[in-house]
Amino acid sequence: MLQVTVWNENRHEQKDSIVREVYPEGIHGAIAGFLKEEKFQVRTATLDEPEHGLTDDVLEHTDVLVWWGHLAHHEVRDEIVEKVKQRVLDGMGLIVLHSGHFSKIFKCLMGTSCDLKWREADEKERIWIVDPSHPIVEGLGEYIELEKEEMYGEHFDIPAPHQLLMVSWFEGGEVFRSGCTYQRGKGKIFYFRPGHETYPTYYHKDIQRVICNAVKWAKPTKLPKPIYGNAQPLEEIKASK
């Protein structure tokens, strides 16, 4: 059974009554709930737990890590980020959601600022599927429409995605690369834009479908670990005359 850890800093839920009303079990609880319905083995972890809930044992038994953060990116300890990075390079999948674009782990793996434009104005968002052949968008129509969301706009300072799956249009006129895949080492990474804390985005069935599909896509492969360093020849090397 695929083992999934949902990480959330869990700060908005403690500070903001609107967020608590929308997500009474926390954003991590809402995401874990629909992932469990897909028969994944799911655990949650939050910022204020020892080692941010990401102990060696937890990471060792995580096939795919789902990450949501916003207020407290700076509080995530660098040594934990380094452990997560190494697990991704070794094959663990990573799903980065919404404001996780500014997390230490995503910026570390991307090597860029990951900055963007933003606005909170209760705007309609239409997420267009631009690669309908990809397994992450299986079961969706041409687009996903959200009645209200926070706007993210270009330029989004990320490396060119390995695959661009979705592009958002917002009521105010901006567009944004909203579904991007990457590979780092043996690990697969998916960035998915929607999910502002004051909107019920993670209850939307199409949003849930994308995240469930992404978890399946990002699962580790069974390929052997590459061997590096000095190598003996496979064939006899004849000395030149």
C-alpha positions as CSV (number, residue, x, y, z in Angstrom):
1,M,0.0,0.0,0.0
2,L,1.3,3.4,-0.9
3,Q,2.5,5.4,2.1
4,V,1.7,9.1,2.1
5,T,2.6,11.8,4.6
6,V,0.7,15.1,4.5
7,W,2.8,17.9,6.0
8,N,1.2,21.2,7.0
9,E,2.6,24.0,9.1
10,N,-0.8,24.3,10.8
11,R,-0.4,27.9,11.8
12,H,-3.4,29.6,10.0
13,E,-5.7,27.1,11.7
14,Q,-4.5,28.3,15.1
15,K,-4.5,32.0,14.4
16,D,-7.5,32.6,12.1
17,S,-11.1,31.7,12.9
18,I,-12.1,31.8,9.3
19,V,-9.6,29.1,8.4
20,R,-10.6,27.0,11.4
21,E,-14.2,27.2,10.2
22,V,-13.3,26.1,6.6
23,Y,-10.8,23.4,7.8
24,P,-11.8,22.3,11.3
25,E,-9.4,19.4,11.1
26,G,-6.7,21.5,9.6
27,I,-5.7,21.6,5.9
28,H,-3.7,18.5,6.5
29,G,-6.7,16.8,8.0
30,A,-8.8,17.6,4.9
31,I,-6.2,16.4,2.5
32,A,-5.5,13.3,4.5
33,G,-9.3,12.5,4.5
34,F,-9.7,12.2,0.8
35,L,-6.4,10.5,0.4
36,K,-7.6,7.8,2.8
37,E,-10.7,7.3,0.7
38,E,-8.3,6.3,-2.1
39,K,-7.0,3.5,0.1
40,F,-3.6,5.1,0.6
41,Q,-1.9,4.6,4.0
42,V,-1.8,8.2,5.3
43,R,-0.2,10.0,8.2
44,T,0.0,13.7,8.9
45,A,2.9,15.8,10.2
46,T,3.0,19.5,11.4
47,L,5.6,22.1,12.0
48,D,5.4,22.2,15.8
49,E,5.9,18.5,16.3
50,P,9.4,17.3,17.2
51,E,11.5,17.4,14.0
52,H,8.5,19.0,12.4
53,G,6.9,15.5,12.4
54,L,9.5,14.4,9.8
55,T,11.7,12.0,11.7
56,D,14.0,9.6,10.0
57,D,11.5,6.8,10.6
58,V,8.6,8.8,9.1
59,L,10.6,9.8,6.0
60,E,11.9,6.2,5.6
61,H,8.3,5.0,5.5
62,T,7.0,7.8,3.2
63,D,6.6,7.0,-0.5
64,V,5.1,10.4,-1.3
65,L,5.2,13.6,0.8
66,V,2.5,16.3,0.3
67,W,3.6,19.8,1.5
68,W,1.5,22.9,2.4
69,G,3.1,25.9,4.1
70,H,2.7,29.7,4.1
71,L,3.4,31.7,7.3
72,A,6.3,29.9,8.7
73,H,8.6,28.8,5.9
74,H,11.5,30.3,7.8
75,E,10.8,28.2,10.8
76,V,11.5,24.9,9.0
77,R,14.9,23.8,10.2
78,D,17.6,23.5,7.5
79,E,18.7,20.0,8.6
80,I,15.1,18.8,8.1
81,V,15.0,20.3,4.6
82,E,18.2,18.6,3.8
83,K,16.8,15.2,4.9
84,V,13.7,15.7,2.8
85,K,15.8,16.7,-0.2
86,Q,17.9,13.6,0.1
87,R,14.8,11.4,0.3
88,V,13.5,13.1,-2.9
89,L,16.8,12.5,-4.6
90,D,16.6,8.8,-3.5
91,G,13.1,8.5,-5.0
92,M,10.5,9.8,-2.6
93,G,7.7,11.7,-4.5
94,L,7.0,15.3,-3.5
95,I,3.7,17.2,-4.1
96,V,4.0,20.9,-3.3
97,L,0.7,22.8,-2.9
98,H,-0.2,26.5,-3.3
99,S,2.0,28.7,-1.1
100,G,4.4,25.8,-0.7
101,H,6.1,27.4,-3.8
102,F,8.0,29.5,-1.3
103,S,9.0,26.7,1.0
104,K,12.6,26.0,1.6
105,I,12.4,22.5,0.2
106,F,10.8,23.6,-3.1
107,K,13.2,26.6,-3.6
108,C,16.1,24.3,-2.7
109,L,15.1,21.7,-5.3
110,M,14.3,24.3,-8.0
111,G,17.4,26.5,-7.5
112,T,15.4,29.7,-8.1
113,S,13.5,32.3,-6.1
114,C,10.1,30.8,-7.0
115,D,8.6,34.3,-6.6
116,L,5.4,35.4,-8.3
117,K,2.6,38.0,-8.3
118,W,-0.4,37.6,-6.0
119,R,-3.7,39.2,-5.0
120,E,-6.6,38.3,-2.7
121,A,-9.8,39.5,-4.3
122,D,-12.2,36.5,-4.3
123,E,-11.6,36.0,-8.0
124,K,-12.8,33.2,-10.2
125,E,-10.0,30.8,-11.3
126,R,-10.3,28.6,-14.4
127,I,-7.5,26.0,-14.5
128,W,-7.1,24.8,-18.1
129,I,-5.7,21.4,-18.8
130,V,-3.0,21.8,-21.4
131,D,-1.7,18.2,-21.5
132,P,-4.7,15.9,-21.4
133,S,-2.6,12.9,-22.0
134,H,-0.9,13.0,-18.6
135,P,-2.0,10.6,-15.8
136,I,-2.2,13.4,-13.2
137,V,-5.2,14.9,-15.1
138,E,-6.9,11.6,-15.8
139,G,-10.7,11.8,-15.1
140,L,-10.9,15.6,-15.6
141,G,-12.6,17.7,-18.3
142,E,-11.1,20.6,-20.2
143,Y,-10.8,22.8,-17.2
144,I,-11.4,23.1,-13.4
145,E,-13.4,26.2,-12.3
146,L,-13.1,27.6,-8.8
147,E,-15.6,30.3,-7.8
148,K,-13.1,32.1,-5.5
149,E,-9.4,31.8,-5.1
150,E,-6.3,33.8,-4.5
151,M,-4.6,35.0,-7.7
152,Y,-1.1,34.0,-8.6
153,G,0.3,35.6,-11.7
154,E,3.3,35.4,-14.0
155,H,6.2,35.7,-14.0
156,F,6.6,32.6,-11.8
157,D,10.3,32.3,-11.2
158,I,10.8,28.6,-11.6
159,P,12.9,26.5,-14.0
160,A,11.0,25.4,-17.2
161,P,8.8,22.5,-16.1
162,H,9.6,19.0,-17.4
163,Q,5.9,18.9,-18.2
164,L,3.4,21.7,-18.0
165,L,0.0,20.2,-17.3
166,M,-2.2,23.2,-16.3
167,V,-2.5,26.9,-16.9
168,S,-4.7,29.1,-14.8
169,W,-6.7,32.2,-15.9
170,F,-8.0,34.6,-13.3
171,E,-10.9,37.0,-13.4
172,G,-8.6,40.0,-13.1
173,G,-6.8,38.9,-16.3
174,E,-3.6,37.2,-15.1
175,V,-2.5,33.7,-16.2
176,F,-0.2,31.3,-14.3
177,R,1.5,27.9,-14.7
178,S,-0.5,26.0,-12.2
179,G,0.5,22.3,-12.7
180,C,4.2,21.6,-13.2
181,T,6.2,18.4,-13.0
182,Y,9.9,18.0,-12.3
183,Q,12.4,15.2,-11.6
184,R,15.3,15.6,-9.2
185,G,17.5,12.5,-8.9
186,K,15.1,9.5,-8.7
187,G,12.3,11.6,-7.3
188,K,9.3,13.0,-9.0
189,I,7.9,16.5,-8.0
190,F,4.6,18.1,-8.8
191,Y,3.7,21.7,-8.0
192,F,-0.1,22.4,-7.9
193,R,-1.2,26.0,-7.5
194,P,-4.8,26.2,-5.9
195,G,-5.4,25.9,-2.2
196,H,-5.6,29.3,-0.4
197,E,-6.4,28.7,3.3
198,T,-9.6,30.8,3.5
199,Y,-11.4,29.0,0.6
200,P,-12.8,25.4,0.6
201,T,-10.6,24.5,-2.4
202,Y,-9.5,21.1,-1.0
203,Y,-13.2,19.9,-0.8
204,H,-13.6,20.4,-4.6
205,K,-13.7,16.9,-6.2
206,D,-11.6,17.8,-9.2
207,I,-8.9,19.3,-7.0
208,Q,-9.0,16.1,-4.9
209,R,-8.7,14.0,-8.1
210,V,-5.6,15.9,-9.2
211,I,-3.9,15.4,-5.9
212,C,-4.8,11.7,-5.7
213,N,-3.6,11.2,-9.3
214,A,-0.4,13.1,-8.5
215,V,0.3,10.8,-5.5
216,K,0.0,7.7,-7.7
217,W,2.2,9.3,-10.4
218,A,4.9,10.4,-7.9
219,K,5.4,7.0,-6.2
220,P,8.9,5.7,-6.2
221,T,10.2,3.5,-9.0
222,K,11.8,0.1,-8.4
223,L,15.0,1.0,-10.4
224,P,18.3,0.2,-8.7
225,K,20.3,3.0,-7.2
226,P,22.9,4.3,-9.7
227,I,26.5,3.5,-8.9
228,Y,28.9,6.4,-9.0
229,G,32.7,6.8,-8.8
230,N,35.6,4.9,-10.3
231,A,34.4,2.1,-12.6
232,Q,36.1,-1.0,-14.0
233,P,35.8,-1.6,-17.7
234,L,33.1,-4.1,-18.9
235,E,35.2,-5.1,-21.9
236,E,38.9,-5.6,-22.3
237,I,40.6,-2.3,-23.3
238,K,43.4,-3.0,-25.8
239,A,46.5,-1.0,-25.3
240,S,47.1,1.4,-28.2
241,K,50.2,0.6,-30.3
